[in-house]
Amino acid sequence: MAYVIDKEKCVACGYCKFLCALGAIEERRENDRDYFEILPDKCGSCGQCAEGCLVDCIRPEKGQRKIRHVSIDSAKCIGCSLCKRNCPADAIEGIIKQPFTIVESLCIKCGLCATKCKKDAIVIKYAD
């Protein structure tokens, strides 16, 4: 799931693209009009673009839930660093072969770490 941009309301300011740490937003042109589009296969559903949109034209797809909290289950984490290497916010720290942790103040709650973890050690809690 992902967020979507209403291209009729989009003023093509590019701020959403600037905010997206995953590079999931691209500029498009249709009928001599510029707008931005979110690529669903790249979107981590963090909602940073929607929160920052100056014209309020970005919304979650139907059924999309916003990530509220991300943590690492130390009992499952083997310390491979795959999550850390893929974190666009550099919010994961640790030592190889020891459980890693997420620095909450840096985490943008994109969920990318969970998609990369091969041991299901990333725990995601969603807002109601």
C-alpha positions in Angstrom: 0.0 0.0 0.0 1.0 3.6 -0.5 0.0 7.2 -0.4 -1.4 8.8 -3.6 -1.3 12.4 -4.9 -4.4 14.0 -6.4 -2.9 15.3 -9.6 -5.7 17.8 -10.1 -4.8 19.5 -6.8 -1.0 19.1 -7.1 0.7 22.5 -7.8 4.0 20.7 -8.7 6.1 22.5 -6.0 8.2 19.4 -5.4 8.2 19.6 -1.7 6.9 16.1 -1.4 9.8 14.8 -3.5 12.2 16.7 -1.2 10.6 15.1 1.9 10.6 11.5 0.6 13.6 9.6 1.9 12.9 6.6 -0.3 12.8 8.4 -3.6 9.3 7.2 -4.3 8.0 10.4 -5.8 8.5 11.4 -9.4 7.5 14.4 -11.5 5.1 13.8 -14.4 3.7 15.9 -17.2 0.3 15.5 -18.8 -1.6 17.9 -21.0 1.0 20.6 -20.5 0.6 20.4 -16.8 3.2 19.2 -14.2 2.3 17.1 -11.2 4.0 14.6 -8.9 3.2 10.9 -8.5 4.0 8.4 -5.8 5.4 5.1 -7.0 3.6 2.5 -4.9 6.4 -0.1 -5.2 8.8 2.3 -3.6 6.5 4.0 -1.1 7.2 3.0 2.5 3.9 4.5 3.7 5.6 6.8 6.3 3.3 9.7 5.4 6.1 12.3 5.5 5.0 13.6 2.1 1.3 14.0 3.2 2.3 15.7 6.5 4.4 18.2 4.6 2.2 18.8 1.6 1.5 22.5 1.3 -1.8 22.1 -0.6 -3.0 19.0 1.2 -3.3 16.9 -2.0 -1.7 13.7 -0.6 -3.7 11.0 1.1 -3.3 7.3 2.0 -4.8 4.7 -0.2 -8.0 3.2 1.1 -7.2 0.9 4.0 -3.7 2.4 4.5 -2.6 2.7 8.1 0.1 5.0 9.4 3.1 3.5 11.2 3.2 4.6 14.8 6.2 2.8 16.2 9.1 0.7 14.8 11.3 -1.5 17.0 13.7 -4.5 16.8 13.0 -7.7 18.7 16.4 -8.4 20.2 15.6 -12.1 20.5 15.2 -12.5 16.8 17.8 -10.0 15.6 21.1 -11.7 14.6 23.0 -8.5 14.0 23.4 -8.8 10.2 23.0 -5.0 9.7 20.8 -5.4 6.7 18.2 -3.1 8.3 20.9 -0.5 9.1 22.3 -0.6 5.6 18.9 0.1 4.1 17.6 2.7 6.5 17.2 6.0 4.7 17.3 8.0 7.9 20.3 6.3 9.4 18.2 5.6 12.5 19.5 2.1 13.3 22.6 1.4 15.3 24.4 -1.6 16.6 27.4 -3.9 16.3 27.6 -6.8 13.9 26.5 -10.2 15.3 24.7 -8.4 18.2 21.1 -7.1 18.2 20.6 -3.7 16.6 18.3 -1.0 17.9 16.3 1.8 16.4 16.9 5.4 17.5 13.3 6.6 17.8 14.2 10.3 17.4 15.7 9.7 14.0 13.2 7.0 12.7 10.9 8.4 10.0 8.7 5.3 10.3 8.9 4.3 6.7 9.0 0.6 7.4 11.7 -0.1 4.9 13.8 -1.9 7.5 11.0 -4.4 8.0 10.9 -5.3 4.3 14.6 -6.0 4.3 14.9 -8.0 7.5 15.1 -11.8 6.8 14.5 -12.8 10.4 11.2 -10.9 11.0 12.9 -9.1 13.8 11.4 -5.7 13.0 8.2 -5.0 14.9 5.8 -2.4 13.5 2.9 -0.9 15.4 0.2 1.0 13.5 -1.9 3.9 14.5 -5.6 3.1 14.9 
